[in-house]
Amino acid sequence: MSQDRLFYDGINDALRNVIQALGGNKVIGCKLWPEKSPDAAARQLADCLNEHKPEKLHADQIMLLLRMGHSVGCHAAMQYIAQEAGYEIRPITPETERDRLADAILEASRTLERALKSAEGIPTMRRVA
């Protein structure tokens, strides 16, 4: 798990923090642009995070970085986005998600059981031919 800073100069600064936690520009650049050489992919990524360059990351690439950052415990970019938009977030752990799904399954089975009992009490109508 990486240590996220409290303040960032902008979204690109927060994304750079995530990218460093994931192994750096060459590693992540190659994941975003596998057709490029590691050096070219790293340069492309650096350009996308430079406010003075026209290159920008696509929304799906940012989402990938957010998910990858979550997987290594680096929430810098997501925290930055939430803070700037006026939200408070908390990362979901696999244990929390497992417990939430178990609760949903239990509630669904109880609902199904009640519906089956109710259905048993409904008289059936027979068609006369």
C-alpha positions as CSV (number, residue, x, y, z in Angstrom):
1,M,0.0,0.0,0.0
2,S,1.4,3.4,-1.0
3,Q,1.2,6.6,1.0
4,D,-1.1,9.1,-0.6
5,R,-0.3,12.8,-0.1
6,L,-3.0,15.1,1.4
7,F,-2.8,17.6,-1.4
8,Y,-2.2,17.5,-5.1
9,D,-1.6,20.3,-7.7
10,G,-4.3,18.7,-9.9
11,I,-5.6,15.5,-11.3
12,N,-2.5,14.9,-13.3
13,D,-0.4,15.2,-10.2
14,A,-2.6,12.7,-8.4
15,L,-2.4,10.3,-11.4
16,R,1.4,10.6,-11.4
17,N,1.3,9.4,-7.8
18,V,-0.8,6.4,-8.8
19,I,1.5,5.6,-11.7
20,Q,4.6,5.7,-9.5
21,A,2.8,3.3,-7.1
22,L,2.2,1.0,-10.0
23,G,5.8,0.9,-11.2
24,G,6.3,4.1,-13.2
25,N,5.8,5.5,-16.6
26,K,7.4,2.7,-18.6
27,V,5.5,-0.1,-16.9
28,I,2.1,1.7,-17.1
29,G,2.8,3.3,-20.5
30,C,3.3,-0.2,-21.9
31,K,0.0,-1.3,-20.4
32,L,-1.8,1.6,-22.0
33,W,0.0,1.4,-25.4
34,P,1.4,-2.1,-25.8
35,E,2.2,-1.5,-29.4
36,K,4.8,1.1,-28.5
37,S,8.3,0.6,-27.2
38,P,8.7,1.1,-23.4
39,D,10.5,4.4,-23.9
40,A,7.9,5.7,-26.4
41,A,5.0,4.6,-24.2
42,A,6.6,6.3,-21.2
43,R,7.1,9.5,-23.2
44,Q,3.4,9.3,-24.4
45,L,2.2,8.9,-20.8
46,A,4.4,11.8,-19.5
47,D,3.0,14.0,-22.3
48,C,-0.6,13.0,-21.4
49,L,0.1,14.2,-17.8
50,N,1.7,17.4,-18.9
51,E,-0.8,20.3,-18.8
52,H,1.2,22.1,-21.5
53,K,1.0,19.3,-24.0
54,P,-2.1,18.5,-26.2
55,E,-2.0,14.8,-25.5
56,K,-4.5,13.7,-22.9
57,L,-5.6,10.4,-21.4
58,H,-9.0,9.0,-22.4
59,A,-11.7,8.5,-19.7
60,D,-11.3,4.7,-20.0
61,Q,-7.6,5.0,-19.5
62,I,-8.2,7.1,-16.4
63,M,-10.7,4.5,-15.1
64,L,-8.1,1.8,-15.7
65,L,-5.5,3.7,-13.7
66,L,-8.0,4.2,-10.9
67,R,-8.8,0.5,-10.7
68,M,-5.1,-0.5,-10.9
69,G,-4.3,2.0,-8.2
70,H,-7.0,0.5,-6.0
71,S,-5.5,-2.9,-6.4
72,V,-2.2,-1.7,-4.9
73,G,-3.8,0.5,-2.3
74,C,-3.1,3.8,-3.9
75,H,-6.2,6.0,-4.0
76,A,-4.6,9.3,-4.7
77,A,-6.5,10.1,-8.0
78,M,-9.8,8.8,-6.8
79,Q,-9.5,10.8,-3.6
80,Y,-8.6,13.9,-5.6
81,I,-11.5,13.6,-7.9
82,A,-14.0,13.0,-5.0
83,Q,-12.6,15.9,-3.0
84,E,-12.7,18.3,-6.0
85,A,-16.3,17.3,-6.7
86,G,-17.4,17.6,-3.1
87,Y,-17.7,13.9,-2.3
88,E,-16.2,11.7,0.5
89,I,-15.2,8.2,-0.5
90,R,-13.9,5.1,1.1
91,P,-12.3,2.2,-0.7
92,I,-14.2,-1.0,-0.8
93,T,-12.2,-4.0,0.4
94,P,-12.8,-7.5,-1.0
95,E,-14.0,-8.5,2.5
96,T,-16.6,-5.7,2.5
97,E,-17.8,-6.6,-0.9
98,R,-18.1,-10.3,0.0
99,D,-20.1,-9.4,3.1
100,R,-22.4,-7.1,1.1
101,L,-23.0,-9.8,-1.5
102,A,-23.7,-12.4,1.1
103,D,-26.3,-10.1,2.7
104,A,-27.9,-9.5,-0.6
105,I,-28.1,-13.2,-1.4
106,L,-29.6,-13.9,2.0
107,E,-32.2,-11.2,1.6
108,A,-33.0,-12.4,-1.9
109,S,-33.5,-16.0,-0.6
110,R,-35.8,-14.8,2.1
111,T,-37.8,-12.8,-0.4
112,L,-38.1,-15.8,-2.7
113,E,-39.2,-18.0,0.2
114,R,-42.0,-15.5,1.1
115,A,-43.1,-15.3,-2.5
116,L,-43.3,-19.1,-2.8
117,K,-45.4,-19.4,0.3
118,S,-47.7,-16.6,-0.9
119,A,-48.0,-18.3,-4.3
120,E,-48.9,-21.6,-2.7
121,G,-51.9,-20.0,-1.1
122,I,-53.3,-18.6,-4.3
123,P,-56.1,-20.9,-5.7
124,T,-55.5,-22.0,-9.3
125,M,-58.1,-21.4,-11.9
126,R,-58.9,-24.1,-14.3
127,R,-59.9,-23.4,-17.9
128,V,-63.0,-25.0,-19.2
129,A,-62.7,-26.2,-22.7
